[in-house]
Amino acid sequence: MLESIIKIVLVVVLLLAALCFWLLPKTKLAKKLKMTVPIFITTNIVGIACGIFGLVGIFIWKEFIIEAHLWELIIFPYTLVWVYWLMVIRLKKTSIIVDEKQEWDMSQAAGSTIAGTLLILAFMFNLSYNDVYQLNNGMWFPFYLFTTILLFSVSTLLFFKKS
């Protein structure tokens, strides 16, 4: 029952987001859509929150997070923030919606995320291989996804705040 409710909620909200993506550029609200520093920071804060909640959920709920599609529900706010980014890209008719500094910060964050994710995955694989802690039944993908989002969002904010 819970799984069905979660699926329905996800589909309805995703359809509403798609409808907004399609209709919003045709309204007067389109002029108000823009990428600002607060939105850039909010995007990363939402990413941090989704990453933390997702990782905690994986360790607390284990297989239930997969069976009930809770991992998709947890990642959904981050998805909606990126739908907003796509709307801004569509309205501006260019993929360059952040300034050079933010782009550089995101590039640095991407590089450090790759390295950090590989280390964390190697550590978790070692724990799993030695039967210390198992990620079973399709839990590797959500673990990887939440780890990547968390590391990317944290490192993007750190690089952004550093300079």
C-alpha positions in Angstrom: 0.0 0.0 0.0 2.8 2.5 1.0 4.6 1.6 -2.2 1.6 2.4 -4.4 1.0 5.7 -2.6 4.6 6.8 -3.0 4.5 5.9 -6.7 1.3 7.9 -7.2 2.8 10.9 -5.4 6.0 10.7 -7.4 4.2 10.4 -10.8 1.7 13.2 -10.0 4.4 15.7 -8.8 6.6 14.7 -11.8 3.8 15.4 -14.2 3.1 18.8 -12.5 6.8 19.6 -12.8 6.7 18.7 -16.5 3.6 20.8 -17.0 5.3 23.8 -15.3 8.4 23.2 -17.5 6.1 23.3 -20.5 3.7 26.1 -19.5 5.8 28.5 -17.4 7.8 29.9 -20.3 4.5 31.1 -21.8 3.5 33.1 -18.8 4.5 36.4 -17.2 6.3 34.4 -14.5 8.9 33.5 -17.0 10.7 36.8 -16.6 11.1 36.2 -12.9 12.9 32.9 -13.4 16.6 33.4 -13.1 19.7 31.8 -11.5 20.8 33.8 -8.5 23.4 33.1 -5.8 20.7 32.2 -3.2 19.2 29.6 -5.7 22.7 28.2 -6.3 23.3 27.9 -2.6 19.8 26.4 -2.0 20.4 23.8 -4.7 23.4 22.6 -2.8 21.7 22.7 0.6 18.9 20.6 -0.8 21.5 18.2 -2.3 23.2 17.9 1.1 19.9 17.3 2.9 18.8 14.6 0.3 22.2 13.0 0.5 22.2 12.8 4.3 18.6 11.6 4.5 19.2 9.0 1.8 22.3 7.6 3.4 20.8 7.5 6.8 17.7 5.9 5.3 19.8 3.2 3.6 21.5 2.3 6.9 18.2 2.4 9.0 15.6 1.0 6.6 18.0 -1.3 4.6 16.0 -3.2 1.8 12.8 -1.4 2.8 14.1 1.8 1.2 14.2 -0.1 -2.1 11.0 -2.1 -1.7 8.8 0.9 -0.8 10.6 3.3 -3.3 11.6 5.6 -0.4 14.9 6.4 -2.0 13.1 7.9 -5.0 10.9 10.0 -2.6 14.0 11.2 -0.8 15.8 12.2 -4.0 12.7 14.0 -5.4 13.3 17.5 -3.9 16.8 17.6 -5.5 15.2 16.5 -8.8 12.7 19.3 -8.6 15.5 21.9 -8.0 17.2 20.7 -11.1 13.9 20.9 -13.1 14.0 24.6 -12.1 17.6 24.8 -13.5 16.3 23.3 -16.7 13.5 25.8 -16.9 16.0 28.6 -16.5 18.2 27.1 -19.3 15.2 26.8 -21.5 14.1 30.4 -21.0 17.6 31.8 -21.4 18.2 29.6 -24.5 21.7 28.9 -23.3 23.3 26.4 -20.9 25.4 29.1 -19.3 23.2 30.2 -16.4 25.9 30.4 -13.7 28.8 32.7 -13.6 32.4 31.6 -14.3 33.2 31.3 -10.6 30.3 29.1 -9.9 31.1 27.0 -12.9 34.7 26.7 -11.7 33.5 25.7 -8.2 31.2 23.0 -9.7 34.1 21.7 -11.9 36.4 21.4 -8.8 33.6 19.8 -6.9 33.0 17.3 -9.7 36.7 16.2 -9.6 36.8 15.9 -5.8 33.4 14.0 -5.9 34.8 11.4 -8.3 37.8 10.8 -6.0 35.8 10.8 -2.8 33.1 8.5 -4.2 35.6 6.0 -5.4 37.2 5.9 -1.9 33.9 5.5 -0.2 32.7 2.8 -2.6 36.0 0.9 -2.1 35.6 1.2 1.6 32.0 -0.1 1.5 33.0 -2.9 -0.9 35.7 -3.9 1.5 33.1 -4.0 4.4 30.7 -6.0 2.2 33.4 -8.4 1.0 34.5 -9.1 4.6 30.9 -9.5 5.8 31.1 -6.5 8.1 28.1 -4.7 6.5 26.2 -5.8 3.5 24.5 -3.6 0.9 22.1 -6.1 -0.7 19.2 -6.2 -3.1 19.9 -3.2 -5.3 21.1 -0.9 -2.5 24.4 -0.2 -4.2 22.8 2.3 -6.7 21.0 4.4 -4.1 24.1 4.3 -1.9 26.2 5.6 -4.8 23.6 8.2 -5.8 23.2 9.7 -2.3 27.0 9.6 -1.7 27.7 11.4 -5.0 25.0 14.0 -4.4 26.2 14.6 -0.8 29.8 14.9 -1.8 29.1 17.1 -4.8 26.9 19.5 -2.9 29.2 19.8 0.1 32.3 20.3 -2.0 30.5 22.8 -4.3 29.5 24.9 -1.3 32.9 24.6 0.2 34.6 25.8 -3.0 32.0 28.5 -3.4 32.5 29.8 0.1 36.3 29.5 0.1 36.8 32.1 -2.6 
